[in-house]
Amino acid sequence: MICGLLRADGGDVQVAGIPVEERPLEAKARIGYVPQEIALYPDLTGRENLHFFGRLYGLRTSRLTERVGACLDLVGLTDRADDRVDKYSGGMQRRLNIAAGLLHQPRLLVLDEPTVGVDPQSRNAILESVEALGTEGLAVLYTTHYMEEAQRLCDRIGILDEGKLVAEGTRAELVALMGGRDRVRLSADGDLDAVAATLRGVDGVEQVTTADGTVELTVREARQVLPRVFATTAASGAVLTGVDVVEPDLEAVFLHLTGKALRD
């Protein structure tokens, strides 16, 4: 809706004070959109791709050359600028995708899961680039399933569940919604689904999920609840191999508000 691709059911969207529905071309000219899927021409070089998209944005001559160079430098691809994009790694292609969205110096950059499927080095390079853009005054709308990225990058965070905005605020404001709840991760040998089922009936345990060979709990006052958790786990026939108590974070908030783990 912000990018003008879908019409809003109600309300209105403005970008830099310009209503998207009434003046779509003006609004879109102030948006840099970086989709989740790579939107580049694989048989062109990185530099050729940026020159092409820059001309679409109306950039010409020395200004175009200047912006292409600056954007390549920002995403760390200057030394590979003259290689074909189909020779790039997935992470490099995503970084070039971001560069294409920055050529015309937008007021708003929309990034749709820009680190999905990239290697750790490229992921860190992307996050560093986004951090730098934020400090320079560019507004960034960043969608992600990785809570650690939201915690690192975002001034304000909105949590969406099945198309509805269930919470919005700063990290501190969202964590405060936990109301003193703690997150406990149990490792155990045995039937984890059976363990989870029995733990749901323990007083003080509010939510239980299983993921990656562990049982994750949201509890009130972990110190008081843990003895009951241990006894119930043992009674279910499982053997505890590890316990980790985690302070409330955005992932815990997401679980608390939606009742599901990320990507469920």
Buried (B, 14 or more C-beta within 10 A) or exposed (E): EBBBEEEEEEEEBEBEEBEBEEEBEBBBBBBBBBBBEBBBEEEBBBBBBBBEBBEEBEBEEEEBBEBBBBBBEBBBBBEBBEBBBEEBEEBBBBBBBBBBBBBBEBBBBBBBBBBBEBEEEBBEBBBEBBEEBBEEEBBBBBEBEBBEBBBEBBEEBBBEEEEEEBBEBEBEEBBEBBEEBBBBBBBBEBEBEEBBEBBEEBEBBBBBBBBEEBBBBBBBEBEEBBEBBEEBBBEBEBEBEEBEEEEBBBBBBBBBBBEEBBEE
